[in-house]
Amino acid sequence: MVAHACGCATASRIAQKHQRERESENANQAFDTVQAQALHNRQILNVTYDAKRQQYYGELRATVDDLDKHRAYLMRSSMIQSLRDLEAVY
């Protein structure tokens, strides 16, 4: 329909531009996800209070013990969830 209304070449350029914009948004989302995880990891490594570190590891063990939390953690850490979130937008 669009190709007929404005010409095939124009429709093709519009589709290519949209694809480039989508790829750029995907790259930005991936970068933001990696940056957030890196910051979180750095914060954990820089903790000087043993009690705080033990609290974190306790929370991590609790995540592993809960199947739903464990799955969600793996989906986030492998960036699968961020890709699914992007797919839901488009």
C-alpha positions in Angstrom: 0.0 0.0 0.0 2.7 2.5 1.0 4.8 1.4 -2.0 2.0 2.1 -4.4 1.1 5.5 -2.8 4.6 7.0 -2.8 6.6 4.9 -5.2 8.6 1.7 -4.6 12.0 3.4 -4.2 10.7 5.8 -1.6 9.0 3.0 0.4 12.2 1.1 0.3 14.2 4.0 1.6 11.7 4.6 4.4 11.9 0.9 5.4 15.7 1.0 5.4 15.7 4.1 7.5 13.3 2.5 10.0 15.5 -0.6 10.1 18.6 1.5 10.9 16.8 3.4 13.6 15.6 0.1 15.1 19.2 -1.3 15.1 20.5 1.8 16.7 17.9 1.6 19.5 18.8 -2.1 20.0 22.4 -1.2 20.3 21.7 1.6 22.7 19.5 -0.7 24.8 22.2 -3.4 24.9 24.8 -0.8 25.8 22.7 0.5 28.7 22.1 -3.0 30.0 25.8 -3.9 30.0 26.7 -0.6 31.6 24.1 -1.1 34.4 25.4 -4.6 35.1 29.0 -3.4 35.0 28.2 -0.6 37.5 26.4 -3.1 39.8 29.3 -5.5 39.6 31.8 -2.7 40.4 29.8 -1.7 43.4 29.8 -5.2 44.8 33.5 -5.6 44.3 34.2 -2.2 46.0 32.1 -3.1 49.1 34.5 -3.0 52.1 32.1 -4.2 54.8 32.0 -7.9 55.1 28.4 -7.9 56.4 27.2 -6.0 53.3 29.1 -8.5 51.0 27.6 -11.5 52.9 24.2 -9.9 52.5 24.7 -9.7 48.7 25.8 -13.3 48.5 22.9 -14.4 50.7 20.5 -12.6 48.3 22.3 -14.4 45.4 21.9 -17.8 47.0 18.2 -17.0 47.6 17.8 -16.2 44.0 19.3 -19.5 43.0 17.0 -21.3 45.3 13.8 -19.7 43.9 13.2 -21.1 40.4 11.3 -18.0 39.1 13.9 -15.6 40.5 16.7 -17.7 39.2 15.2 -17.8 35.7 14.6 -14.0 35.7 18.1 -13.4 36.8 19.5 -15.6 34.0 17.3 -13.9 31.4 18.5 -10.5 32.5 22.2 -11.4 32.9 22.3 -13.0 29.4 20.5 -10.0 27.9 17.7 -12.2 26.6 15.2 -10.2 28.6 16.3 -6.9 27.1 15.9 -8.3 23.6 12.4 -9.6 24.4 11.5 -6.2 25.9 12.6 -4.6 22.6 10.6 -7.1 20.5 7.5 -6.3 22.6 7.9 -2.6 21.6 8.0 -3.4 17.9 
